Amino acid sequence: MNYCCNSCRKTFPEDQTTLTSEGLVCLSCANRIRNKIEAGFELEERRTALAKTEAENDRRAALRAVKAISIPDPDILASEVVERLGGVEGLASLYVAQVMEAAQRNPGSRTVLQGLKWVTEMVEKIAERQIKRSRLSGMSDEDLEALVAEMMAKQESQLEQTQAEPKQLIQERPAGDR
């Protein structure tokens, strides 16, 4: 009795057929299927090994890059950014242009209001700094030294209090919670 191969659709005698994942197939197709499966496993193994190698190479490259990169001082970085944007005037012009464009497109939007709030806060901080400078410039050396000593004492007191708080919390905790 002859059987039809599910793969090539030719007929073969029973002794030249076998049962595979594709059903009943001839021996020739069975060999092709087996080779394909084995090649697939080899390919998958090669892909896995290649992925591991690539991941290791990426990790090593990242480590080399971290070692090679020198992280700039934030002041130098900010200075370079401002310079590339056209200096302080260029940066201010760019900022104002963006806020004005946003105000024309969508007046009262969050972007516009935050932009205006930022300018207001900046003006306020500048005014506070100028007031402090004028107040400090009018002080004598003795008064400045006293002010610095007072600030340092206050800071030391806060530091001591901060360090003491965890000890107090441990001592105040009930014995069953320890």
Residue pairs with C-beta under 8 A, 6 or more apart in sequence:
1 13
1 14
2 11
2 12
2 13
2 14
3 11
3 12
3 13
3 14
3 17
3 24
4 10
4 11
4 24
5 11
5 12
5 17
5 24
5 25
5 26
5 29
6 22
6 23
6 24
6 25
7 22
7 25
7 26
7 29
7 32
7 33
8 25
8 26
8 28
8 29
10 26
12 26
12 27
16 26
16 27
17 24
17 25
17 26
17 27
18 24
18 25
18 26
18 27
18 30
19 25
20 30
20 33
20 34
21 33
22 29
22 33
25 33
72 80
82 88
82 91
85 91
85 94
86 93
86 94
95 115
98 115
99 112
99 115
99 116
99 119
102 109
102 111
102 112
102 115
103 109
103 112
106 112
136 144
139 147
170 178
